[in-house]
C-alpha cells in the first residue's frame, strides 16, 4: 500500500482550528460535522477532548496539497483505509470487467477481419 495516502494528516485547509477533526473526517470518510460533534460530546463527557486534540495536532503532519487528484481518488483511498479487502475485491471486479470487454472487442475485430484472425492464430 502507498503509505502516503493511508496516513493520518491534519487537514488545515478544511479545518476550523488546527484541522484535526477535518483530518479525522478525511481519514475515515465520515462527514466532518459528525466528527466535530463527536469531539464536542467526548470533551464534555470526559474532559480529555482538548488535550487529545492538541496532542493530535502536534503529532500529525499537515495534509500534502498533492495527496488526491480528484474526489474519486479521495473516495477510493478512504475505502482502502476503511476496508482494504473490500477495496481489493472491487478492483478485481473492475479488472475482470475490463478483461471481459477487451475480449469482446477482440472477438469483434477478429471475426470481421480474417487476415487479422489468421495472424493471431499463427502467433499462438
Protein Blocks (a to p, Z undefined) as FASTA:
>chain_A
ZZklmcccddfklmmknommmmmmmmnopafklmmmmmmmmmmmnopmmmmmmmmmmmpc
cddfklpgbfklmmmmmmmmmmmmlmmmmmmmmmmmmmmmmmmmmmmmmmmmmklmmmmm
mmZZ
